[in-house]
Every structure is written in C-alpha cells, then in structure tokens.
Amino acid sequence: MQDIYRLGKELYSVYTGPASLRFFPIMAGITLPDPDYEIRRSSGECYVFEYVLSGRGTVQQDEKTVPVKGGDVYLLHPGHFHHYFPDPKDPWEKIWFNVNGSLVRHLLSDYGLQEVLTVPGFGKPNDLQSILRAIRTDPVGCAPALELLLHRFLQSVSAFLGEDRAGRSLPLSMKNFIEQNLTRHLSVDDIAKYVHLSRSRAIHLFSETYGVSPYRYYQSQRLELAQAMLRYTSLSVQEISEKLGFSDYRHFSGFFKKECGMPPLSYRRLR
C-alpha cells in the first residue's frame, strides 16, 4: 500500500513500477474543492483524463475553452496548451489520471477520441476511481490492471458518445476481444464467432483495417506480453507459460523462439 501524498488540496498516488514507451502510468489523484486551484501548461507532457465529481470549472486546450460541471469528463492530450481552473463560487472536486505511451494514443485513435476535449454528462467515475485505487494498493505491479481499466474507461466514453461518433467497428471489436484474451488459447474461429462473421470475412475485414491477420495480431500481442513478463517480473519461464495459457513449457518455449528468434531465458538475460 502506497502513501497518499498531499499537495495543497490535491491527494495523489504515484506509480513506481516498470514502464515503457508503450505504456507509462504516472500518477492519479483527487483534487478537493479549492477556489485558488489552477493548472497552466504551455505544452502538456502527458495524457490527462479527469472526471468532475461535483462543482464547476473551466477547461482550455489550445484555443478551445469549455465549461465543465459534476458528471463531465475531459481528455487532455500532450503537446498542447492546457489551462484549467475551478469556478471560484462552486469549485470542483475531481478525480484524475496522468499517463503516457503509444498504447494510449492507439486507444484514443481506435475509439475516435483524438479530437474530443469534453464529454458532458458522462456520469461514470468508477473506472478512474479503480485506477486510483489500483495505484494506491500496488504502485509497483499494477500496470496490467491499469491498462485494462484505461481501456474500459475509453471504451465506455466511446459507447456514451455513440457508435458512429466514436468510430467503433467490427475490426475494432475483434481487436478488443483479442487484447482481452491474451492469456488463453484463441483460434481464428473463436475470433470470428465473437463478431458473428465467417472465418474468411473476419480475416478480410481485420487485415484490411490493421494490415495483419487477426491470428498474426494475436500472436504478436502474446509475444509482447511474454517479453514484458520476462523483463519486468521474476516469474519462471514455466510460470509465465502457465499464465499465458500454454499447454506446457516446451510449447511456450517453441512459440517464443519462433516469434522472437531466441529462447525465453536468452531473452531474459538481455534485460
């Protein structure tokens, strides 16, 4: 359990575990009502996801300025001017998560949220609350949980805005299904069945959208997860094999060597 830090009227917890260019959690916290609170960044260095629990405030990204109130969400992107502050007569209380990485960029793109600044009336703080709780409980080892929670949060925002607005699609549904089932054996038939398509149609749609077949994407993501476990955990190769749902150690080692060009233990020595 991590200490909770206080900065003025902000309570926050810092992620202290391994990170990568793909996914780099930073911190999460709660801003308590404070009429003097103000954040101004000439060029934001991370993604900022915030949910207004109560009260009111104003959010600006570049030239766009919008009012927000309890129940609203706003999404700030790195590389932009950020300025946000509460209503002095009804200062907000809000929960927030700061994060970086190519995974975040890809998720925002997949869900059509690159240009979204605010989501009025969203009304669902649970995922961001779970993110904050995960960092407080396990600041070193919570990255996998944070990935899933952030994915679920953005998926929920996407659904709230509407399928057409958020750009959801059958290929994206297949991609999400694959990413959420990396620790079990999947076949192309399993993936096609999930979206009620024939095997050939599923392969065609996925390949047309992402440039690889669904099974090739599944294999590449399994390899990436295995590599992360070898780099950042002390789990044995046998334990990693079991966690990823392989039938036995030799099957996993053969898969890893074929995909990566070297056995798992050789890869781990490169850390």
C-alpha positions in Angstrom: 0.0 0.0 0.0 1.5 3.4 -1.0 1.4 6.6 0.9 -1.1 9.2 -0.2 0.7 12.5 -1.0 -0.9 15.9 -0.4 -0.1 19.0 -2.5 -2.3 21.8 -1.4 -5.8 20.4 -1.8 -4.7 17.5 -4.1 -4.4 14.0 -2.8 -2.4 11.8 -5.2 -0.6 8.5 -5.5 2.4 7.9 -7.8 3.0 4.8 -10.0 6.6 3.4 -9.2 6.7 0.2 -11.3 8.3 -0.6 -14.6 7.2 1.5 -17.6 7.9 1.6 -21.4 7.3 3.7 -24.4 4.1 1.6 -24.9 2.5 2.3 -21.5 3.9 4.7 -18.9 1.5 5.4 -16.0 2.5 8.5 -14.0 0.1 9.2 -11.1 -3.6 9.5 -10.2 -5.4 11.6 -7.6 -8.3 13.7 -6.3 -8.5 17.5 -6.4 -10.5 18.8 -3.5 -12.6 22.0 -3.8 -10.2 24.9 -3.8 -11.1 28.3 -5.5 -7.4 29.1 -5.9 -6.5 25.9 -7.8 -5.2 26.5 -11.3 -3.1 24.4 -13.8 -1.4 26.0 -16.8 1.0 24.2 -19.1 2.4 25.7 -22.3 2.9 22.2 -23.7 1.4 19.2 -21.9 3.8 16.3 -21.5 1.2 13.5 -20.9 -2.4 12.5 -21.4 -4.7 13.8 -18.7 -8.1 12.1 -18.0 -10.3 13.8 -15.5 -13.8 13.3 -14.1 -15.6 16.1 -12.3 -17.3 14.7 -9.2 -19.0 17.9 -8.2 -18.8 21.7 -8.6 -17.8 23.6 -11.8 -14.8 24.7 -13.7 -13.3 25.7 -17.0 -11.0 23.7 -19.3 -8.9 25.1 -22.2 -6.8 23.2 -24.7 -5.2 25.5 -27.2 -7.9 27.8 -28.5 -10.9 25.8 -27.3 -12.4 26.7 -23.9 -15.4 25.0 -22.4 -17.2 25.0 -19.0 -17.5 21.7 -17.1 -19.5 20.5 -14.2 -20.2 17.5 -12.0 -20.6 14.4 -14.1 -18.5 15.7 -17.0 -15.2 14.1 -18.3 -12.4 15.9 -20.1 -9.5 14.5 -22.0 -6.3 16.5 -22.5 -3.6 15.5 -25.0 0.2 16.0 -24.8 1.9 18.7 -27.0 -1.0 21.2 -26.4 -1.5 24.2 -24.3 -3.5 23.3 -21.2 -5.3 25.7 -18.8 -8.0 24.6 -16.3 -9.4 26.0 -13.1 -12.5 25.8 -10.9 -15.4 28.2 -10.6 -14.5 30.4 -7.6 -18.0 30.2 -6.2 -18.6 26.5 -6.8 -15.1 24.9 -7.0 -14.9 21.4 -8.4 -13.9 18.2 -6.9 -12.4 15.8 -9.5 -10.5 12.6 -9.9 -7.7 12.3 -12.5 -5.2 10.0 -14.1 -2.0 11.1 -15.9 -0.4 8.6 -18.3 1.8 8.4 -21.4 2.6 5.8 -24.1 1.8 4.6 -27.6 -0.9 2.4 -26.2 -2.9 5.4 -25.0 -2.5 7.1 -28.4 -3.7 4.0 -30.2 -6.7 3.5 -27.9 -7.8 7.1 -28.5 -7.4 6.6 -32.2 -9.3 3.3 -32.2 -12.2 4.9 -30.4 -12.2 8.1 -32.4 -11.4 10.3 -29.4 -8.4 12.1 -30.7 -10.3 15.4 -31.1 -12.6 15.0 -28.0 -12.0 17.5 -25.3 -15.1 17.2 -23.0 -17.8 14.6 -22.6 -20.7 16.3 -20.8 -22.9 14.2 -18.6 -20.8 11.1 -18.7 -21.7 10.3 -15.1 -19.4 7.2 -14.6 -16.4 7.8 -12.3 -15.9 4.1 -11.5 -13.0 3.3 -13.8 -10.9 6.3 -12.8 -11.7 5.6 -9.1 -10.5 2.0 -9.7 -7.3 3.3 -11.4 -6.6 5.5 -8.4 -7.3 2.6 -6.0 -5.0 0.2 -8.0 -2.1 2.6 -7.8 -2.6 3.2 -4.1 -2.8 -0.6 -3.4 0.0 -1.8 -5.6 2.1 1.1 -7.0 4.8 -1.2 -8.4 2.8 -4.1 -10.0 -0.5 -2.5 -11.1 0.4 -1.7 -14.8 -1.6 -4.6 -16.3 -4.6 -3.7 -14.3 -4.2 0.0 -15.3 -4.1 -1.0 -19.0 -7.4 -2.9 -18.7 -9.1 -0.1 -16.6 -8.0 2.6 -19.0 -9.2 0.5 -22.0 -12.5 0.0 -20.3 -12.8 3.7 -19.4 -12.2 4.8 -23.0 -14.5 2.1 -24.4 -17.2 3.4 -22.1 -16.6 7.0 -23.2 -16.8 5.8 -26.8 -20.1 4.0 -26.2 -21.5 7.0 -24.4 -20.7 9.3 -27.4 -22.4 6.8 -29.7 -21.0 4.2 -32.1 -20.9 6.4 -35.2 -19.3 9.3 -33.3 -16.7 7.1 -31.8 -15.8 5.1 -34.9 -16.4 1.6 -33.5 -16.3 -1.3 -35.9 -16.3 -5.0 -36.3 -12.5 -5.0 -36.8 -12.1 -3.0 -33.6 -14.4 -5.4 -31.7 -12.2 -8.2 -32.9 -9.1 -6.3 -31.8 -10.5 -5.7 -28.3 -11.5 -9.3 -28.0 -8.0 -10.4 -28.8 -6.4 -8.0 -26.4 -8.7 -9.0 -23.6 -8.0 -12.7 -24.1 -4.2 -12.9 -24.4 -3.9 -15.4 -21.6 -6.0 -18.1 -23.3 -5.7 -20.1 -26.5 -7.7 -18.4 -29.3 -8.3 -19.6 -32.8 -9.4 -17.6 -35.8 -12.8 -19.4 -35.5 -13.1 -18.1 -31.9 -12.4 -14.5 -33.0 -14.8 -14.7 -36.0 -17.5 -16.3 -33.8 -17.3 -13.4 -31.3 -18.4 -10.9 -34.0 -20.7 -13.3 -35.8 -18.7 -13.4 -39.0 -17.4 -16.2 -41.2 -13.8 -17.1 -40.8 -12.9 -15.7 -44.2 -14.9 -12.5 -43.7 -13.3 -11.9 -40.3 -9.8 -12.3 -41.7 -10.5 -10.0 -44.6 -12.0 -7.2 -42.5 -9.3 -7.3 -39.8 -6.5 -7.4 -42.3 -7.9 -4.6 -44.3 -8.1 -2.4 -41.2 -4.9 -3.3 -39.4 -2.6 -4.7 -42.1 -2.2 -8.1 -40.4 -4.5 -11.1 -40.0 -6.3 -11.4 -36.6 -4.3 -14.5 -35.7 -1.0 -12.8 -36.5 -2.0 -9.9 -34.3 -3.0 -12.3 -31.5 0.4 -14.0 -31.7 2.3 -10.7 -31.8 0.5 -9.4 -28.7 1.1 -12.7 -26.8 4.8 -12.3 -27.6 4.8 -8.7 -26.4 3.1 -9.8 -23.1 5.6 -12.7 -22.6 8.5 -10.3 -23.2 7.2 -7.9 -20.6 6.8 -10.7 -18.1 10.4 -11.8 -18.8 11.8 -8.3 -18.5 9.8 -6.9 -15.5 8.9 -9.9 -13.3 10.8 -12.7 -11.5 8.3 -15.4 -12.7 9.9 -18.5 -14.0 9.5 -19.5 -17.7 7.2 -22.3 -16.5 5.0 -19.9 -14.5 4.9 -17.5 -17.5 3.9 -20.4 -19.7 1.1 -21.3 -17.4 -0.1 -17.7 -17.1 -0.3 -17.3 -20.8 -2.3 -20.5 -21.2 0.2 -22.7 -23.0 -0.3 -26.4 -22.7 3.3 -26.9 -21.5 6.7 -25.3 -21.1 8.1 -26.7 -24.3 5.1 -25.4 -26.4 5.7 -21.9 -24.9 9.5 -22.0 -25.5 8.9 -23.2 -29.1 6.4 -20.3 -29.7 8.8 -17.8 -28.1 11.8 -18.9 -30.1 9.9 -18.9 -33.4 8.5 -15.4 -32.8 11.5 -13.7 -31.1 14.4 -15.6 -32.6 15.8 -16.8 -29.3 14.7 -18.9 -26.3 12.9 -17.2 -23.3 15.9 -17.5 -20.9 18.3 -15.9 -23.5 15.9 -13.0 -23.9 15.7 -12.6 -20.1 19.5 -12.3 -19.9 19.4 -9.3 -22.2 17.4 -7.2 -19.6 
